[in-house]
């Protein structure tokens, strides 16, 4: 057993379980939602869902540190080029003027999208740097 401590996640088996049974299904759900939206960006429900998926992705690339381990999707996101897809999804939303006008304040919605876009670009740049050096 590859153990280096006594806490629940201080061993290889526990970390493999987190990677395979927690991180991977979560990443696949996020990825599927982003790719789904890029294929059909007309559906208003998908517009809401893709924003939630992207916000969730950003929340799990911090990484989220827990007392007994962490969940970190940043490597999977970079390896699978999900940053580019997420950026494309937000850019599609920003370009949809008709949809934006449906919000009480189109400007506030654009600010929220700009915030997501800035965070995506920040993470993409950080991970691109790590993979090229």
Secondary structure, 3 states (H helix, E strand, C coil): CCECCCCCCCEHHHHHHHHHHHHHHHHHHHHHHHHHHHHCCCCHHHHHHHHHHHHHHHHCCCCEEECCEEECCHHHHHHCCHHHHHHHHHHHHHHCHHHHHCCCCHHHHHHHHHHHHHHHHHHHHHHHHHHHC
